[in-house]
Structures are given as C-alpha cells and as structure tokens.
C-alpha cells in the first residue's frame, strides 16, 4: 500500500483556563523560541479526542475499545451473558485464566483493612496495568472461555487454544486502538503501533501563568464573625494554541486489518476512522478545571493536508513568538501560517502531491482562505477528507 499521511493543524484561542496541570497544579508550560509558552500535552488531547468519539456518537460503541485494569470483570460479565449458568466466582475464575492465557498478567488487589473487618469478599483479579482491548476482543475471549468452561484449565493448557486466545487479543482492533496504539511493557507481542502522532499544543506567543485568589462563604454561618469559610488559589493562563496531529493512513489500514463489520472492505472502516479522527481531534477539548473556567471554545482555523511525503508540522512558523501588536494573536498567527505553508512546500517539492482543505472562522483568519479548498463547516471538511482518503486507498500501489 502507498504511504498516505494526513496532517491536521489548528489555531485555537482559549480564555483563562487550566486545561492540563503539572504536578504542582499549574498549567503545563514549555520554552520554545526562547520564551515560555502555554502547553497542553499530547496525552490530554488524545484522551479528549477518544472520549469525543463516543460522547458525540462519531463511532458506534462496537468500534471502540475499553481501557481498564478490570479486564477480568469485563470478560466475566460477557461469559455470564453468553451462559447464564456460569456466574459469580466461577465466571471470574474462568475469565482470569482466559486473560492469562492471552498473555496478560493479573493479580488480586489488596483489600483495605476495614473491608476485611466488614467481611467483604476478596476483590476480583485485575490486570497489573491498564489494558486496552476492543469490545470484539473481549467478546472473543469470553466465547473461548465458555467453549471450555467444563474444564477450563485443561482447555487453556492446549497450545492451539492458548494460541487462539493470543490471536483474539491481537486482532480485530477497535478504531481507537488502531489510531492511538497499545503498549504492554512485558508483552511486546501485544503492542500495536499507533497510526496517529499528536504534538503537544503550544501557544503561538509568550505566556506567563497567573494565579486566582478565591474565597468561599459558609452559608450556614450565622455568627457575626466576618471572613471566608475557605480560601485558596488556582493557577491559570490564556492563549492562542497551535495544535498538530499526523495520521498515517497506511498504518491505520494495517492496524484495522479487515472490515470492522461483516462483508465490508477495509477502505470503508478506514474512511470511517479517518473522518472520526479529523472531527474528533478538531472539535474535542480537554476538560481540566472546566467547571471553574468554562473554557468552551472551538478552533479559529483548521488546515488539513493529505500527502504522500512524510508528515510536516508548521510549528516553526511560530518559533519567533507572535507579539499581538494587532490587538490579539489570531490574525498574525493566521498570516504567519498563510506565508509559511506555501514557502515550505515550494522548498521541499510538496505542492503537486498534496491536497489541502481549510476551515476557518471570522475575518482574522482571512489570509488562510487562499491556501486550499475552503470548507463551509466541519461536516463538509470531514466528508471531503474521507472521500479523498478512500480514493487514494483504492489506487494501486
């Protein structure tokens, strides 16, 4: 298959907020171009995009995975659903042995002393680490367990059965596993190379964190004494962020391997996954301290590139920080991008092989209008990108 890369670039202004905290509770920062910048980690935005898939129904639940330590309980629930005669401790025991046969390590977490005194049962076995499995993988392990439930130990000792358990756990990946990958440190065979790389979002300008001093009043305090019932501080900043992600469409197709639904070619789920990713990455938002700051914004501008050469971030357009001399940062940031993109593509010969789409809002982003096909809304952008990806996938290598 030909190498196909999809680059997604976004400019997004965020008001006072604390989207992604460091170990001290302050917004994360980075030094770039010699000055401090606001930063939102790649993990925070990947998590936001992944939850957006389900929250906004971009993908069916059957196409999404579950990341949890409680993998034994998840398989046990499916075992009981398949065979109601198997329940309780029997289902957990069978599920535990099946999960181990797939190559995942489990352990019984320690009970709290108070739980032991109260006579609570031993907790169910859990994986030693977070495990990311698709719902089809969980269903497959449950079916395998039910098939040998009468003598599960002997059933799973058989090499063919053990190989089958490992195959189930390493095929039929969900869209989010195919996109974002999976790593199990002590079982390399279980790993899935991510099709998506997400950059840490950074502000296009210099940022200094600020601190908000707040107080809370005790509603039931009828005493005459004055003062607050509680005081505290919270750090925040505001910024115009440059966000970037690169999707290897060929890697996504390899990870999915086959249609997620019966009798569909791989092109169909790949297109569905690409469209969900472009929409989800664009419109999602980390929710750190969102009840405090209500920082609900969407990107001012989005540029999507479909190319056969390697991915290219345009962050260098902001190595010299935007000064905001025009009363804000979006206008100058848009102008910087509009100048930088054609320059770098001319210099490295990408002009003839790259397709470009632009989604923008307001007059401050006007300079970006001429660099690609302009989409009127997110739906139009997503559909155009998905169609182009499908066409390229169908071309012979």
N, C-alpha and C positions, 0 to 999 in steps of 0.2 A: 504494500500500500504506500502511496505517496505520503511524504511528510506534509502535514497541514497544521498550521498554528493559528490560533485565534487570540489576538491581543485586545484587552478591554482597558481603556483609560477613562478616568472620570475626575472631574473637578467638583468638589462638594464643600459647601460652606456650612460650618457647624457653629452655632452660638455657644455661649458659656455652657460647658459640659465637662464630664469626666467619663468618657466612653470606655476607657481601658486603663486600669490602675496599675501602678507598680507596687512593690512590697511595702511602701510607706503610705499607700492610699492616694498618692498624687498621680495626675495624668502622665502617661508614659511620654518620654521625650527622646530626641536624638540630635546629635550635632551633624549638620550637613551644610556644605559650603561655608564652614567656619562659624555658623551661628546655630543656636538651639532651635529646634523645630518641634511642634506637636507631633506625636506619633501614635498610631493605632496598630497594634500587632497584627500580623497576618492571621494568627490563630483566632483572634477575636472576630475578624471579618469572615473567616471561613465558617466559624460556628454560626454567625448571623445568617450567612447565605444558606447553610444547611437547614436551619430551622425555618427559614423563609419558604423553602421548597414545600414543606408540609403545612405551615401556617396559612399560606396563600393558595394551597392546592395546585401548585405548579406541576406536581407529580403525584401519582397515585401512591397510597401507602405501600402497596406491594412492590413498588420500585425503589423504596427507601430502606435504609438499614437501621439497626439499633446498636448503639454503643453503650455497653454496660458491663459491670463486673458480675451482675446477676444472671449470667448466661445459663446456669444450671436451672434456675427457676423458670426462665423463658422457655427452655426446651421441655421442662416438666409440664408446664401448662399446655403445651401442644400435644404432649403424649396423652395427657388426660382427655383432651378434646378428641383425639383420634380413637382412644379406647377408654371409655369412662370407667371400666373395671379396674384400671390402674390409676390410683390416686394417692395423695399424701406422700408418705415416706417412700413408698415403692416407686412412684414416679420420679421423685428426686434422686433416688439411688440409681435408677436406670439412666436418667439424664446425665448424672455425674459421670458414670462410666462411659457413656457415649461421647461426652465432651472430651474426656481424657483420651479416648481412642482417636479423636480427630487431631490430637497433638497439642491440646491446650491444658495448662496446669491449673488445678483447682485446689482450694483449701477451705476449711471450715473456720470462719472468723471467730475470734474470741468473744464470748458473752461478757457483758458487763456484770460486775459482782451483784448489783441489785436485781438483774434479770435472773441470775441463778437462784438467789434467795426467794424470788417470787414464783419459782417453779416454771419459768418459761422454757419451752423446748429449745434444744440446740438450734442455732441458726443454720440455714441451708448452705451448702457449699457454694463458694464463689470463685470466679477466676481470680488469679493473682494480680491481674492487670485489667484495664479496660479493654474489652474485646468488641470489635466492630464486625457485625455479621448482618447479612441481608435476611429479610424475612423468609425468602425461599431457602436459604441455607439452614435457618432454624427449623423450618418445616421438614426439610430433608433429613436432618439429624433425628428429629422426632419420629419420622416414619421408619428410619433404620432401627431405632431403639424398639419400636413396637413390634417390628418383624421378629426380633429375637428376645422379646420380653420374658418368655418362659425360662430361658437360661441365658441371661444377658452376658454373664462373664464368659461363658464358652463361645457365645455368638461373637463377641468382640475380640476374642483371642484369635479367631480365624483371620489369617492375613488378608484374605480378599475383603472381609468385612471392614477391617481396620483401614485398608487402602480406600475403600468406598467412603468411609467416614471422613478421611482426609480430603478426598476428591470433592465431596459435598461442600466442605468448608472452604474450598479454594476454587470453586466455580460458581456460576450463577450470581455474580456480584451485583449488588444494588447500584443504582446510579451514583449515590453519594460516595460509596466505596470506590467505584471506578474513577470518579472525579478526584477525590481527596486522598485516596490511598489508604493503606492499612499497614501498621508495623507491629510485629510481636518480637521483642528483643531476643527471646530464647527459642524462637521457632521461625527461622528465616524463610522456610518454605511457605509460610503462611502470609508473608508480606505481599502487598500489592503496590506497585509503583504508581504514584499519583499522576494523573493526567493534567492536573492544574497546579500552577505555581502562583502564589499570591504574595505580592510585595507588602512590606509594612507601609501603610499610608503615612505620608508626612506632609506637614504644612508647606505651602509654597513660599512662606515668609517666616521671618523671625517670630518666635513666640516665647513669652515669659509666663510661667504659671502664676496664678493669683490665688488668694485664699479668702473664703467667705466665712465670716464670723456669724453664727446664728444662735438664737435662743428659743426656748420652748416654754410656754406658760402652763402651769398646773391648773387645770380647770376646776378642780375641787378644793383648791387652797382658799379658804375663807379667812385666813389670818390676815392681819393688817400689814404683815411684813412685805416689803417690796422685793423685787428680784425675780429671776427666772427659775423655773423648775429644772432646767437643764441648759447647758451651754456647750458649744462645740465649734469646730472649724472643718471646712471641707475645701480641698484644692480643686481648681478648675482652670480651663483656658478656652479660648475660642479661636477658630482657624478656618482657612480655606485649604482643604486637603487635596493632594494629588494621589489618586488611587490607581493601582495597576494589577492586572492578573493576566497570565498567559495560559492558554489551554491547548495542549497537544491533542488534536482531534484523532490522529492516528493511534496514539496511546489509549485514548478513551475507547476507541473501537476495539482495540486488542483486549482491554480490561473487561469490556462487556462480553466480548467473545461470540455472543449469539443473541438472537432476539430475546427480549425480556418477556415477551408474550408469545404464545404458540403461533407458529406459522408466519412470523414476521421476519423480514431480512434485517441484518444488523444495521443497515442505513437508517431504519425507522427509529429504533431506540437511541441511536447516536444523535440523530437530529433532535429528538425529544430532550435528551440530556443537555445538548448544546443550548437549545432555546431556554431551558430551565436555568442553566447556569448564567447565561447573559442577563436574563431577567432578574434572577436571584441575587447575583453579585451587584448588579446596578442598584436595585431598589432596597436591599437589606440594610440594616443599621444595628451596630452593637448597642446593647441596652444598659450598659453600665451607668448607674445613677440616673436612669431616665426619669424616675418618679420625682427626683429632686430638680432636674433641669429641663425636662420635656423637650429634648433636642431633636424633635422630629423634622428632619429635612431630607430632601432628595437631591441628587446631583444637578448642578447647574449645566453641565455639559458632559456628554459621553461620546467617545470616539472608539469605534470598533474596527479592527484591522484583521483581514483574513489573508494569510501569506503562506508561501512555501519555504521561504528562508527562515532563519531562526528568529525566535521572539525578540522584540525590541521595546524596552521601556523608554519613555520620553522624559524621565525624571531629570535628565541633565539640563532640560530647559529651565529648571529652577535651582540649579547649583548656585547661581547668584540670586539671593533671595529677592522676591518681589517686594518693592518698597511701599506700595499702597499710596503713591503720590496722587492718584486719581480719586481718592476718597474710599477706596476699597481694593480688594485683591483680585476679584473675578475677572474684571476687564483686562488687566495687564497679564494675568495668567493665561487667559484665552488667546491674547495676542502673541504671547511667547510660544504657545503650542502651535498656533497657526503659522508661525515663521519657522519653528524648529523642525516640524514634521516633514515638510517638503525638502528642506535642506538635507536632512539625514538620509532620506530615501533617494534623493538625487545622488548623494555622495557614495552610497553603497548599492545603488542599482536596483532598488525595490519598486520603482514606480510602475513598471509594466506588469508585475506579477501580483500586486497587492490590491485587494478590494477594500474600500473604506466607506463606513457609514457614520453619520453624525446625528446625535440627538441633543438639542440644546434648548435652553430656556432664557428668554429675555434679551434685551439689546446688548448687555455686557459681553455676550458670547458671539456677537455677530461675525467677528473675524474668522470663526471656525466654519462658517457656512460654506465656504468655497473649497474645503479640503476633501469633500466626499459627498456621497449621496445623502441627502438630508431626510431623516425620518420625522414624521409629524408627532409620533407618540411611541411609547415603549412597545406596544403591540406590533406596530409596523416595523420597528427596528428588529425585534426578536424574530418575526416571520421572515424578513429579508435575509437575515444572517443564517437562519436554519435552512432556508431554501438553497442558499449558495453553498453551504457546507455539504448538504446532501448531493448536490450536483458534482462537487469535487470528489466526493467519496465514490461516486459511480463511474468516474473516469478511469480508464485502465491505467495501471501503474507504468 
